[in-house]
Amino acid sequence: MAPTPVSPLEVIFDGDCGFCRACVRWIERHDRSGRITATPSTHCTWPDSDDMPFATTVVARDESGHTYFASSAVAAILVRLPSNWATLGRLVLRVNQIGFFARINDGVYYFVANHRGGVSRFLRFLGVLRDDRGSSDHQ
């Protein structure tokens, strides 16, 4: 069975965060279909951008206008990547429809966000993220 086509996604991230920029580069390397556009929050042109929690979470919006936050935003990104990433993203989006599991997934998201310096070093050590010289792992 072929995967369901998904719409393009605009991802708004903290452009001052080295970990966030490294994650965007990872996404760009894996986004073979070009469905994801990443924009630093300081360049966001959404009419409601002043109401968005860009300082505390990644935010993503599809072309239908649906907005995703935290773990659901990460899942919406993964859905647009090839193969197993898309499967994982669909699973997280489905599970996040249950409040209890959404809180757990968002808790994991915020744990990583609040410890991004250490997580960034660990992921660079594993070779998952590439080094971003000259940047800070803004916290």
Secondary structure as GFF3:
##gff-version 3
##sequence-region A 1 139
A	DSSP	beta_strand	9	13	.	.	.	ID=ss1
A	DSSP	alpha_helix	18	30	.	.	.	ID=ss2
A	DSSP	beta_strand	36	40	.	.	.	ID=ss3
A	DSSP	three_ten_helix	41	43	.	.	.	ID=ss4
A	DSSP	three_ten_helix	49	51	.	.	.	ID=ss5
A	DSSP	beta_strand	59	62	.	.	.	ID=ss6
A	DSSP	beta_strand	67	69	.	.	.	ID=ss7
A	DSSP	alpha_helix	70	79	.	.	.	ID=ss8
A	DSSP	alpha_helix	84	95	.	.	.	ID=ss9
A	DSSP	alpha_helix	99	114	.	.	.	ID=ss10
A	DSSP	alpha_helix	116	126	.	.	.	ID=ss11
###
